[in-house]
Every structure is written in structure tokens, then in C-alpha cells.
Amino acid sequence: MRGHNVNIYFYERIYNKVKNLIAERKISEFVNRAVEKELEKKEKTSKEKLKEAYQRTAKSKKMRAEDKIWEGSIEDGIDE
């Protein structure tokens, strides 16, 4: 698998834990898996927030009224 080398700064206490618990040639794999898990959480959270915002907007009477105004502009006589 292709990858990129990066320098990562660890706090001393974290570095010592990683050094003591993870085999020397397995640290990159460990860090990759940990970062991937956190990214999955962030992606899920982002999707949930977007879904909640959409649902709030869909329930909003003010937004539905504004949507109707904009729908009228779609049919403003411009021919394709």
C-alpha cells in the first residue's frame, strides 16, 4: 500500500506508552488504525449534523415559505 511519511509530535507520556506497548515495526500501523477510527467518527458526526440541520429546515414554516418564493424563480420564463 502506498503512503506518506509524516512527522508527528507526541507528548512524552504518550510516546512512552506507545514505545512500551506497541512493537517497534508496528507503530505506523497502530497510528493509522487509530486515526482511521477517529476519522470515521468525525465523518459520522458530520453526516448526522447535516441530516439534523436538513430536518430542522424541512420543519421550518419560514423556510418552506422562502422555498416557495425561490421555486417561482425557477419558472421565470428562461428557456433552455
VEXDRENDREN-960370 format. One record per residue: x, y, z of N, C-alpha, C in turn; residue in three letters. Coordinates in steps of 0.02 Angstrom, whole numbers, padded with zeros to 5 digits, always signed. Each point is the difference from the previous one (the first is absolute). Layout:
BEGIN
XYZXYZXYZala
...
//
This chain:
BEGIN
+00042-00059+00000-00042+00059+00000+00045+00062+00000met
-00019+00049-00039+00039+00062-00003-00017+00044+00060arg
+00047+00040+00019-00012+00044+00057+00048+00059-00002gly
-00002+00039+00052+00042+00059+00006+00033+00000+00069his
+00061+00021+00002+00034+00009+00064-00019+00067+00028asn
-00017+00002+00064-00015+00063+00034+00034-00001+00068val
+00016+00059+00022+00027+00007+00068-00058+00016+00046asn
-00006-00036+00054-00053+00010+00048+00031+00015+00068ile
-00025+00051+00033+00024+00017+00066-00044-00034+00052tyr
+00031-00040+00043-00035-00032+00055+00022+00033+00065phe
-00046+00008+00045+00019+00019+00068+00042-00057+00029tyr
+00045+00017+00044+00047-00050+00027-00036-00060+00030glu
-00054+00012+00037-00035-00056+00033-00034-00045-00052arg
-00026+00028-00054-00031-00040-00053+00054-00040-00037ile
+00055+00033-00016+00055-00034-00034+00024-00060+00040tyr
+00007+00010+00065+00024-00056+00042-00050-00058+00001asn
-00063+00016+00002-00051-00054-00002+00003-00038-00066lys
+00003+00037-00055+00003-00032-00066+00063-00042-00004val
+00056+00028+00019+00064-00035-00004+00000-00065+00041lys
-00033+00002+00058-00001-00058+00045-00052-00053-00020asn
-00054+00022-00032-00055-00047-00014-00003-00025-00072leu
+00028+00036-00047-00006-00018-00070+00069-00020-00027ile
+00001-00055-00036+00064-00024-00029+00028+00054-00046ala
+00066+00005-00001+00034+00054-00036-00021+00006-00073glu
-00008-00054-00035-00017+00003-00071-00076+00002-00012arg
-00038+00007+00053-00074+00000-00006-00030+00068+00019lys
+00042+00049+00016-00026+00064+00024-00040+00036-00055ile
+00026+00000-00062-00036+00033-00055-00069-00030-00010ser
-00003-00066+00001-00064-00035-00008-00048+00019+00056glu
+00026+00002+00061-00041+00018+00058-00027+00071-00007phe
+00043+00047-00018-00021+00070-00007-00050+00007-00057val
+00012-00035-00056-00047+00003-00056-00070-00025+00021asn
-00003-00055+00036-00065-00027+00022-00034+00048+00048arg
+00038+00030+00046-00029+00046+00048-00028+00062-00035ala
+00038+00027-00047-00022+00059-00037-00061-00017-00043val
+00001-00057-00031-00057-00021-00042-00064-00005+00042glu
+00004-00028+00060-00059-00005+00044-00027+00069+00017lys
+00045+00047+00016-00021+00068+00017-00031+00035-00061glu
+00028-00011-00059-00028+00030-00060-00070-00027-00014leu
-00010-00064+00010-00066-00030-00009-00051+00031+00047glu
+00020+00012+00062-00044+00033+00048-00018+00070-00023lys
+00050+00037-00023-00011+00069-00023-00047+00000-00061lys
+00011-00045-00047-00043-00004-00059-00072-00016+00020glu
-00008-00046+00045-00067-00018+00023-00034+00059+00035lys
+00038+00035+00042-00026+00059+00035-00020+00053-00050thr
+00041+00012-00051-00014+00051-00050-00064-00017-00038ser
-00008-00063-00019-00060-00022-00035-00061+00008+00044lys
+00006-00018+00064-00057+00007+00046-00020+00073+00009glu
+00050+00044+00006-00015+00072+00008-00034+00027-00062lys
+00024-00020-00059-00030+00022-00062-00073-00024-00006leu
-00011-00063+00019-00067-00028-00002-00046+00037+00048lys
+00023+00014+00061-00040+00037+00049-00016+00070-00025glu
+00049+00034-00030-00012+00067-00026-00051-00002-00056ala
+00004-00049-00043-00048-00007-00054-00070-00011+00028tyr
-00005-00043+00050-00066-00014+00030-00029+00062+00033gln
+00042+00039+00035-00023+00063+00030-00025+00048-00053arg
+00037+00004-00054-00019+00045-00054-00066-00022-00032thr
-00007-00065-00009-00061-00027-00031-00061+00014+00044ala
+00009+00003+00065-00056+00013+00046-00016+00074+00007lys
+00046+00043-00020-00008+00071+00010-00050+00031-00049ser
-00053+00031+00027-00050+00033-00042+00031+00057-00039lys
+00044+00037+00033+00034+00056-00032+00040-00024-00061lys
+00036-00055+00007+00040-00026-00055-00045-00027-00056met
-00055-00031+00017-00046-00024-00052-00028+00058-00039arg
-00016+00055+00034-00026+00060-00035+00054+00027-00047ala
+00062+00003+00023+00054+00025-00042+00013-00047-00059glu
-00006-00065+00011+00008-00048-00055-00050+00014-00055asp
-00062+00016+00020-00052+00014-00050+00018+00061-00042lys
+00029+00050+00032+00022+00060-00037+00053-00020-00051ile
+00049-00039+00021+00053-00020-00045-00025-00047-00054trp
-00049-00042+00014-00027-00044-00051-00031+00041-00056glu
-00029+00057+00017-00027+00044-00051+00053+00027-00047gly
+00060+00010+00025+00053+00026-00043+00025-00054-00049ser
-00010-00062+00017+00019-00054-00046-00041+00003-00063ile
-00062+00019+00008-00047+00003-00057-00008+00071-00023glu
+00055+00037-00007-00004+00071-00017+00001+00014-00075asp
-00008-00053-00040-00005+00010-00072+00064-00008-00037gly
+00052-00021+00032+00062-00011-00035-00006-00066-00037ile
+00012+00003-00065-00003-00061-00041+00068-00033-00004asp
-00002-00064-00002+00063-00037-00006+00020-00007-00072glu
//
